[in-house]
């Protein structure tokens, strides 16, 4: 018998075990390990979140989580729910049962939290997920329709060639501190004014959000100043290690070739190596990286200098990872950097009995604020 229930802390162990059993497929097949606390990662984004468990005869065969957050959409404060961590066992009964439950789940969340819209992300290399949610389907199935809102790139920076320009003479890069915390927050809020889906609307909200980052310190910020001692860029470097680890199980042919190139470039001190996959060494080792967040810059050269500073301050086995809206040209990987990209889609699922929101019209094309904790 299929049943759907809300997860509690008592379900932590079985959720961790079930979640680990579902590697994400793509250029790199990755198993995600949340250590000892399945729910800890959600706290980075909001204190309102919930997870549903689908069971068949008492056994977990599906999960999905929702994180409630207030953001700015086209200049209007809006309460939304991020749908993530969808995992369904590859069994016909589980898939069909989830199809029957998903509409009531969305309606329940909308009613309980007064959520206006839902958002979710999909990796364009995950063919099974795309076929399940995005491809045309029969109208008889009462499932939400996924509308593409934005396209964006997951960028990984692994090193740079000797001729790459890393810093600019008129910029001074300093680490953040409590003394300049107010100035950093003011700059981020000012720079986020024209962003869509940003949660950086009010100073007190941003301070509260930063306090959620586990292990956060103001020195995690890299701040760029111009010759007038004015802030012209910020970037926060943070590691999810120990909270959510990413274990490479197998590299695709393309990713394998890139890993081999990084090994060669590492001999020349140009880059850092990627973790060996499980299928080669039969040992589960995590990828070592730092995520870049709250990236706000006035010019691409500012971003290049901030990226170089954060790279030099990271460990010798770590690479850098960040997301950028495809329209945000300021955050393109700088020339001369050794980098890779994966394409993602930001979708707005709309219930079958609802009309398409106005903000999905192409005329609303503000850059979307895509932080790493919302996606990975």
Secondary structure, 3 states (H helix, E strand, C coil): CEEEEECCHHHHHHHHHHHHCCCECCCEEEEEECCCCCCHHHHHCCCCEEEEEEEECCEEEEEEEEEEEEEEECCEEEEEEEEEEEEECCCHHHHHHHHHHHHHHHHHHHHHHCCCEEEEEEECCCHHHHHHHCCCCCCCCCCCEEEEEEEEEEEEEEEECCCCCCCCCCCEEEECCHHHHHHHHHHHHHHCCCCECECCCCHHHHHHHHHHCCCCCHHHEEEEECCCCCEEEEEEEECCCCCCEEEEEEECHHHHHHHHHHHHHHHCCCECCCCCCHHHHCCCCECCEEEEEEEEECCHHHHHHHHHHHHHHCCCCCEEEEEEECCCHHHCCCCCEEEEEEEEEEEEEECCCCCCCHHHCCCCCCCECCCHHHCC
